[in-house]
Amino acid sequence: MDITELNFKLRAKDMIRLPEHPGSTIRGALGHGLYNVCCSLRNNSCEKCNLRSNCAYSLLFNPFLAGKEREDSSTRFYNKPRPFIIRSKSHKKLYEKEDTIEFSIILFGYLKNFIPFIIESWRYLEQVGLGANRGKFQLEEVWQTNGIEGSAKRIYSWQDNIIHNCDIAVTGHDIEVYSRHFKGKDKITISLETPALLKYNKDFVDRVDFHIFIQNLYRRLSSLSYFYGSKRLELDFNDCIDKARNIEILTEETKWLQWERLSNRQGRKIAMYGLIGEITYSGELDEFIEYLVWGQYTGIGKNTTFGQGVYRIR
């Protein structure tokens, strides 16, 4: 499964107010922009639209099961995950005129074909505004990057107003090569950079044993690779989880956060939760490393499209 990372830079033309955790605001703006750019029929439901198979809005925000996917969903998957995550790189609540707002949108698999629609959505949003006060901004530039190779190309800038094609993506080979930096070590630290919401035995947890982390990660990677990759993630799930139980927590400095986001669709505030901080694990880690590196790009747990579940390993 190829991973495409787009780095956006906006420049505020008005004062812009964003919440402490802006991922939900960025996601909501993207959805609004995509709908207005892509939806020609203005249907209330993507499910009943005959154009949904080729619509960027439908495929990104309302992915549907089709053909064999529908058959497998009864035994393996309950739903089709949204094929993107958002990473906010700016964490202020108030942006003055001429301040920059930066964030990334990471796409999985073939959804990279819809990059022009995503960029045009943000150009549309320039006139709509962003944040609680709908502050206006300018889309200054968009870069497509591969952090492992250290390669980057600017695919859009406001000066030329042209969207350029680019084939930069993080591949399975890149992940394999980068994973070698962590092999042979008996401990690893996972830094939860945005609140992670993980489940174990149907309940959310505020202490993440390694087998819980790996179980949530395998579930996410398995689903994404099936729907958006060229091949499935094949592994002995139970055996891997049993081995993960032997990995111990060496140190843990985490805290549980709670906040609210405003849902325009539901017209109310919704409670949000998650764990941030650092956890150092110790044990025989080699067979888990490559999956942990993948997870740095896919995120983990619930609400990844809102910017939750972003982590780094070191």
SVG drawing of the C-alpha trace seen along z (x, -y; Angstrom):
<svg xmlns="http://www.w3.org/2000/svg" viewBox="-31 -41 52 59">
<polyline fill="none" stroke="black" stroke-width="0.4" points="0.0,0.0 1.5,-3.3 1.3,-6.2 1.1,-9.8 1.8,-12.7 0.6,-16.2 1.9,-19.1 -0.3,-22.2 0.6,-25.8 -2.2,-28.4 -1.6,-32.1 -4.2,-33.8 -5.8,-36.9 -8.0,-37.5 -7.8,-36.5 -8.5,-32.7 -9.6,-30.9 -9.0,-27.1 -9.6,-24.7 -6.7,-23.2 -7.0,-20.0 -7.6,-21.4 -7.8,-18.1 -11.6,-18.0 -11.9,-21.5 -9.5,-20.7 -11.4,-17.5 -14.7,-19.3 -13.4,-22.0 -12.0,-19.4 -15.3,-17.5 -17.3,-20.7 -14.9,-21.8 -14.8,-18.4 -18.6,-18.1 -19.0,-21.5 -16.2,-20.8 -17.2,-17.2 -20.9,-16.7 -22.8,-17.7 -26.1,-16.1 -26.3,-17.4 -27.7,-14.1 -28.4,-13.9 -26.9,-10.4 -23.8,-9.1 -25.2,-5.6 -27.9,-6.3 -25.7,-8.2 -24.8,-6.5 -21.6,-8.6 -20.2,-7.5 -17.6,-5.0 -15.7,-7.9 -16.4,-10.7 -13.5,-12.0 -16.0,-13.1 -17.7,-9.7 -14.6,-7.6 -12.8,-9.7 -15.7,-10.5 -18.3,-7.8 -16.4,-4.8 -18.7,-1.9 -18.4,1.9 -18.6,3.3 -18.5,6.8 -16.3,9.2 -15.7,6.5 -19.3,6.9 -18.9,10.6 -15.8,10.3 -17.4,7.7 -19.6,10.3 -16.7,12.3 -13.6,10.0 -14.5,6.3 -17.5,4.4 -16.9,1.3 -14.5,-0.3 -12.1,-2.7 -11.7,-6.2 -8.5,-6.3 -6.8,-9.3 -5.6,-10.9 -4.9,-14.5 -1.8,-15.7 -1.9,-19.3 1.5,-21.0 0.1,-24.2 -1.3,-24.2 -2.1,-27.8 -5.7,-28.7 -5.5,-32.2 -3.8,-33.1 -3.3,-36.7 -3.3,-38.1 -0.3,-36.8 0.3,-33.9 0.8,-30.5 -1.2,-27.4 0.4,-24.0 -1.0,-20.5 -0.7,-17.3 -3.2,-15.0 -2.0,-11.5 -3.7,-9.4 -3.7,-5.6 -3.4,-3.6 -5.2,-4.7 -6.7,-7.8 -3.7,-9.7 -5.5,-10.0 -7.8,-12.5 -5.1,-15.0 -6.2,-17.7 -9.7,-17.6 -8.3,-17.9 -6.2,-20.9 -9.2,-22.5 -11.3,-22.0 -8.9,-24.2 -8.9,-26.8 -12.7,-26.8 -12.4,-27.2 -10.3,-30.4 -13.6,-32.2 -15.5,-30.2 -13.0,-30.7 -11.8,-28.5 -12.4,-28.1 -15.2,-29.3 -15.1,-32.8 -14.7,-31.7 -11.5,-33.6 -10.2,-34.0 -6.9,-32.5 -4.8,-31.9 -3.6,-28.5 0.1,-29.3 1.6,-26.0 1.3,-22.2 4.2,-19.8 4.3,-16.1 6.9,-14.4 8.6,-11.2 10.2,-11.7 12.1,-8.4 13.9,-9.2 14.1,-12.8 12.5,-13.8 9.9,-16.5 8.3,-18.4 6.1,-21.4 3.0,-20.5 1.0,-23.7 1.7,-27.4 -0.5,-30.4 1.9,-32.2 1.4,-29.9 -1.9,-28.3 -1.1,-25.0 -1.4,-21.5 1.7,-19.5 1.8,-15.7 4.2,-13.9 5.0,-10.3 6.6,-10.7 5.1,-8.2 6.2,-6.1 6.3,-2.4 6.6,0.9 10.3,1.0 10.9,-2.4 9.2,-1.1 11.4,2.1 14.6,0.1 13.7,-2.4 12.8,0.3 16.3,1.6 17.3,-1.4 15.3,0.0 16.1,3.7 18.3,5.5 17.2,3.2 15.7,4.5 13.6,1.4 11.7,-1.2 9.8,-4.4 6.4,-5.3 5.5,-9.0 1.8,-9.5 1.8,-13.0 -1.9,-13.4 -4.5,-11.7 -4.8,-8.0 -8.1,-6.2 -7.5,-2.5 -9.8,0.3 -9.4,3.6 -12.2,6.0 -14.7,3.4 -13.6,0.7 -11.3,-2.3 -8.0,-2.0 -5.9,-4.6 -3.0,-2.1 -1.6,-0.7 0.2,2.7 2.2,3.6 -0.2,6.4 -3.1,3.8 -1.1,1.4 -0.2,4.2 -3.7,5.6 -5.2,2.1 -2.4,1.5 -2.8,4.9 -6.5,4.4 -6.0,1.1 -3.2,2.2 -5.1,5.3 -8.2,3.3 -6.3,0.6 -4.1,3.0 -7.2,5.1 -9.2,2.2 -6.4,-0.1 -3.3,2.0 -2.2,4.4 -2.2,7.3 -3.6,8.3 -1.7,8.2 -1.2,12.0 -0.1,13.0 -0.9,15.4 -2.8,12.8 -3.2,14.9 0.5,16.0 1.6,12.4 -0.6,11.1 0.7,13.9 4.3,12.8 3.4,9.2 2.3,10.1 5.9,10.8 6.9,7.2 7.0,5.2 6.4,1.5 9.7,0.1 8.6,-3.5 5.3,-5.3 4.5,-9.0 1.0,-9.5 -2.1,-11.4 -5.8,-11.1 -7.3,-14.1 -10.9,-15.1 -12.3,-17.9 -15.2,-18.7 -15.6,-19.3 -18.5,-20.9 -20.2,-18.7 -21.9,-20.9 -23.7,-17.9 -25.2,-16.9 -25.5,-20.5 -24.1,-19.7 -20.8,-19.3 -19.3,-15.9 -17.0,-14.6 -13.6,-13.5 -11.0,-11.5 -7.5,-10.1 -4.1,-9.3 -0.9,-11.3 2.6,-10.9 5.5,-8.4 5.7,-4.7 9.0,-2.7 8.6,1.0 11.3,3.6 11.6,7.1 12.1,9.0 10.7,6.4 12.2,7.1 9.1,8.8 6.9,5.9 9.1,3.0 8.0,2.9 4.4,2.7 5.1,0.0 6.8,-2.1 3.7,-1.6 1.6,-2.9 3.5,-6.2 1.8,-6.9 -1.6,-5.3 -2.3,-6.4 -3.8,-4.1 -7.2,-3.7 -10.3,-5.7 -10.8,-9.1 -7.6,-9.1 -9.3,-11.3 -9.8,-13.9 -6.0,-13.9 -6.0,-11.4 -3.7,-8.5 -0.5,-10.0 2.6,-8.6 6.4,-8.4 8.9,-5.7 12.4,-6.1"/>
</svg>
